[in-house]
Amino acid sequence: MYIKRHLEKTLTRIETMFGAILVAGSRQVGKTTLLRNAKPGLSYLTLDDPIMLASAASEPGTFFKAAPPPLVVDEIQHAPQLFPHIKMILDAQGRKGQFFLSGSQQYQMMRNVGESLAGRIGVLNLYGFSLRELCGIDCDLPFRTDRGYLEARKGSPAPVDYNTLWALIHRGAMPAMAAEGMDWQLFYAAYVRTYLERDVRDLAQVGDEVKFLKFMTAAAAMTGQLLNHASLARDAGVSQPTAERWLSVLHASNLVYFLQPYHNNIIKRAVKTSKIYFLDTGLAAYLTRWTTPEALRHGAMAGAFFESFVLAEILKSYANAGILDPSLYFYRDKEQTEIDLLLFRDQTLYPIEIKKYADPKVEDVKAFAVLDKIPGVTRGPGGLICLYDRPAPLTGEDMVIPLTYV
């Protein structure tokens, strides 16, 4: 059964603006399914097909003569030779919505897009299913903390109870797991093996896949924490430059997200180290050997996994609206004052704390006051995202925001 993706509405809007549309995302998040359902009448070519790929590589100039646009081309990163020819076709025809492309290697694709299709291509990013999509909720507003957003979500909270939530966090958001219910162990074992054998080899020419898997596991164990290159390198048994290069591979594959610290020239005390988040909590749970939802929710990493899940949900809400690079930060200073997440918009900082319990307290948001001391910015209404069952005022303009409203 096909579950409608919120990105479809953005795809429909953006295809009237550009000749080509690229849907990027990690392996098996549903890029092909999205395009084939959104564009059912178009020809479909996949460069996973070795014969098709050989044709694209050896005869890129005639490739689109046999299959003229409009069409869908899957795994476009395998044939960068096609980008200049897509450009020539678009320049000659001057039509919108001619090429619908997908791919799972962000850096490689974006380099080729920048060189060949600047101004001619719209880029969208697809993640795994959001909680809203799984629950059939139509609201596709990007997440905010203000009362207007909460009022818009009032009639459509996600109907998810505590046990179901942890089952979702453990299962992950990949369509094969979230919608089709595949065996958790078998699915992620196959996913990791395919990722190591294909994407990692293409992106990094990693010779020791066992060592890279060990590195992935160490990175997954760090989800929701400050990024420590030295610790990652030590745990994986590689040099620090190698660890940094391998982190870029995970990021290029859309598996991890680096949340940047908020700082400026005025804030001398702010840390400048990023936080790392695995975007699919099911994959992170598999790598770190949390084999059941019960073990995960009672384990030492429960808070980090809950925070990773919430951050991913917020990112999905922006990506599904076509916003590729939302202004998201965290705050931490040398006095250990920390705010989990900041939304930055119009010179205003909207602070967010993320807690996995259901008994919100005013003390949970006391760190928000540190933002009042930053010259040049305003503090907007903040939110405490937790497992409370309804929105509620906390202090001042700050609100308790149930996870089901994210």
URHU-V968167 format. One record per residue. N is the residue number from 1. SS is DSSP state (~ for helix, > for strand, _ for the rest). PSI is psi in whole degrees, 0 to 359 (999 if undefined). Layout:
N SS PSI
N SS PSI
//
This chain:
1 _ 131
2 _ 127
3 _ 122
4 _ 133
5 _ 139
6 _ 334
7 ~ 342
8 ~ 317
9 ~ 319
10 ~ 321
11 ~ 316
12 ~ 322
13 ~ 318
14 ~ 337
15 _ 344
16 _ 356
17 _ 335
18 _ 154
19 _ 329
20 > 147
21 > 127
22 > 124
23 > 109
24 > 161
25 _ 165
26 _ 169
27 _ 134
28 _ 31
29 _ 357
30 _ 21
31 ~ 311
32 ~ 315
33 ~ 318
34 ~ 309
35 ~ 321
36 ~ 330
37 ~ 326
38 ~ 333
39 _ 65
40 _ 338
41 _ 358
42 _ 153
43 > 148
44 > 126
45 > 138
46 > 131
47 _ 8
48 _ 340
49 _ 116
50 ~ 327
51 ~ 317
52 ~ 319
53 ~ 319
54 ~ 320
55 ~ 318
56 ~ 323
57 ~ 321
58 ~ 330
59 _ 60
60 ~ 332
61 ~ 334
62 ~ 0
63 ~ 316
64 ~ 0
65 ~ 323
66 ~ 334
67 _ 80
68 _ 154
69 _ 160
70 _ 143
71 > 168
72 > 131
73 > 116
74 > 145
75 _ 50
76 ~ 338
77 ~ 341
78 ~ 343
79 _ 72
80 _ 344
81 _ 341
82 ~ 339
83 ~ 313
84 ~ 327
85 ~ 327
86 ~ 318
87 ~ 313
88 ~ 320
89 ~ 316
90 ~ 319
91 ~ 323
92 ~ 321
93 ~ 325
94 _ 25
95 _ 154
96 _ 158
97 _ 46
98 _ 325
99 > 125
100 > 108
101 > 150
102 > 156
103 > 161
104 _ 12
105 _ 96
106 ~ 308
107 ~ 313
108 ~ 316
109 ~ 314
110 ~ 329
111 ~ 315
112 ~ 323
113 ~ 316
114 ~ 324
115 ~ 327
116 ~ 328
117 _ 22
118 _ 130
119 _ 351
120 _ 354
121 > 138
122 > 136
123 > 130
124 > 153
125 > 127
126 _ 129
127 _ 182
128 _ 177
129 _ 139
130 _ 163
131 ~ 322
132 ~ 316
133 ~ 316
134 ~ 329
135 _ 4
136 _ 30
137 _ 125
138 _ 335
139 _ 121
140 _ 27
141 _ 138
142 _ 143
143 _ 137
144 _ 172
145 _ 359
146 _ 165
147 ~ 331
148 ~ 317
149 ~ 315
150 ~ 325
151 ~ 321
152 ~ 329
153 ~ 356
154 _ 321
155 _ 1
156 _ 52
157 _ 153
158 _ 124
159 _ 76
160 _ 124
161 _ 177
162 ~ 311
163 ~ 320
164 ~ 321
165 ~ 311
166 ~ 331
167 ~ 321
168 ~ 317
169 ~ 317
170 ~ 320
171 ~ 326
172 _ 176
173 _ 4
174 _ 136
175 ~ 321
176 ~ 331
177 ~ 312
178 ~ 326
179 _ 325
180 _ 346
181 _ 37
182 _ 162
183 _ 124
184 ~ 309
185 ~ 313
186 ~ 319
187 ~ 309
188 ~ 330
189 ~ 315
190 ~ 323
191 ~ 311
192 ~ 318
193 ~ 315
194 ~ 319
195 ~ 315
196 ~ 320
197 ~ 336
198 ~ 292
199 ~ 316
200 ~ 318
201 ~ 319
202 ~ 320
203 ~ 326
204 ~ 354
205 _ 46
206 _ 125
207 _ 326
208 _ 92
209 ~ 330
210 ~ 318
211 ~ 324
212 ~ 323
213 ~ 320
214 ~ 322
215 ~ 316
216 ~ 318
217 ~ 318
218 ~ 322
219 ~ 320
220 ~ 324
221 _ 347
222 _ 3
223 _ 136
224 _ 6
225 > 167
226 > 137
227 _ 127
228 _ 98
229 ~ 321
230 ~ 318
231 ~ 318
232 ~ 315
233 ~ 318
234 ~ 316
235 ~ 328
236 ~ 349
237 _ 36
238 _ 171
239 _ 161
240 ~ 319
241 ~ 323
242 ~ 318
243 ~ 318
244 ~ 321
245 ~ 320
246 ~ 328
247 ~ 321
248 ~ 331
249 ~ 314
250 ~ 322
251 ~ 319
252 ~ 333
253 _ 4
254 _ 29
255 _ 332
256 > 159
257 > 137
258 > 113
259 > 121
260 > 148
261 > 146
262 _ 124
263 _ 159
264 _ 185
265 _ 341
266 _ 326
267 _ 93
268 _ 340
269 _ 349
270 > 140
271 _ 157
272 _ 19
273 _ 136
274 _ 163
275 > 148
276 > 138
277 > 129
278 > 129
279 _ 340
280 _ 111
281 ~ 335
282 ~ 316
283 ~ 317
284 ~ 321
285 ~ 321
286 ~ 315
287 ~ 324
288 _ 8
289 _ 38
290 _ 100
291 _ 348
292 _ 155
293 ~ 323
294 ~ 316
295 ~ 321
296 ~ 312
297 ~ 338
298 ~ 358
299 _ 175
300 _ 339
301 _ 11
302 ~ 314
303 ~ 318
304 ~ 321
305 ~ 320
306 ~ 315
307 ~ 319
308 ~ 320
309 ~ 315
310 ~ 315
311 ~ 317
312 ~ 320
313 ~ 318
314 ~ 316
315 ~ 318
316 ~ 321
317 ~ 326
318 ~ 315
319 ~ 320
320 _ 340
321 _ 4
322 _ 9
323 _ 104
324 _ 326
325 _ 71
326 _ 152
327 _ 81
328 > 136
329 > 175
330 > 167
331 > 133
332 > 134
333 > 179
334 _ 349
335 _ 8
336 _ 14
337 _ 127
338 > 141
339 > 125
340 > 320
341 > 142
342 > 129
343 > 128
344 > 120
345 > 129
346 _ 49
347 _ 26
348 > 135
349 > 126
350 > 106
351 > 148
352 > 132
353 > 147
354 > 118
355 _ 141
356 _ 9
357 _ 179
358 _ 17
359 _ 77
360 _ 146
361 _ 152
362 ~ 325
363 ~ 337
364 ~ 337
365 ~ 15
366 ~ 336
367 ~ 342
368 ~ 331
369 ~ 338
370 ~ 335
371 ~ 336
372 ~ 342
373 ~ 359
374 _ 114
375 _ 147
376 _ 353
377 _ 157
378 > 145
379 > 121
380 _ 181
381 _ 133
382 _ 176
383 > 146
384 > 104
385 > 122
386 > 194
387 _ 18
388 _ 155
389 _ 355
390 _ 156
391 _ 144
392 > 145
393 > 144
394 > 300
395 > 132
396 _ 233
397 _ 356
398 > 139
399 > 150
400 > 126
401 > 113
402 > 145
403 ~ 327
404 ~ 352
405 ~ 357
406 _ 999
//
